[in-house]
Amino acid sequence: MTAAAGFAVLLVAALLLETAARRGAGPATAAEAVGAAMRTTPGRLAVLFAWVWLGVHFLAR
């Protein structure tokens, strides 16, 4: 499995989870999860580091 296929599988899984959450059959939506994480200092740091990791790996050239 290539890295691109792995990311595609993760994207499809995230979309299915989000769809299930919006229909009320799954866990919290992504917005609710980030909102809950932003209520605490460790959660804010986790969100910050996630954004930094995404920026370094996908946006920086």
DANORKA-V824624 format. One record per residue. N is the residue number from 0. PSI is psi in degrees with one decimal (none if undefined). Layout:
BEGIN
n | psi
N | PSI
N | PSI
END
This chain:
BEGIN
n | psi
0 | 130.0
1 | 168.4
2 | -38.8
3 | -39.8
4 | -38.3
5 | -43.8
6 | -36.1
7 | -40.4
8 | -43.6
9 | -39.8
10 | -45.1
11 | -41.7
12 | -42.1
13 | -40.8
14 | -40.2
15 | -40.7
16 | -42.5
17 | -42.0
18 | -43.5
19 | -39.1
20 | -38.6
21 | -25.4
22 | -6.3
23 | 3.9
24 | -3.6
25 | -167.4
26 | -163.8
27 | 152.1
28 | 169.2
29 | -40.7
30 | -40.9
31 | -38.9
32 | -43.4
33 | -39.1
34 | -41.4
35 | -38.7
36 | -34.3
37 | -5.5
38 | -15.8
39 | 155.1
40 | -46.4
41 | -35.1
42 | -41.2
43 | -40.1
44 | -39.2
45 | -42.4
46 | -42.9
47 | -48.4
48 | -33.5
49 | -43.0
50 | -40.7
51 | -45.0
52 | -45.4
53 | -42.9
54 | -43.3
55 | -39.8
56 | -27.8
57 | -25.7
58 | -27.3
59 | 142.9
60 | none
END
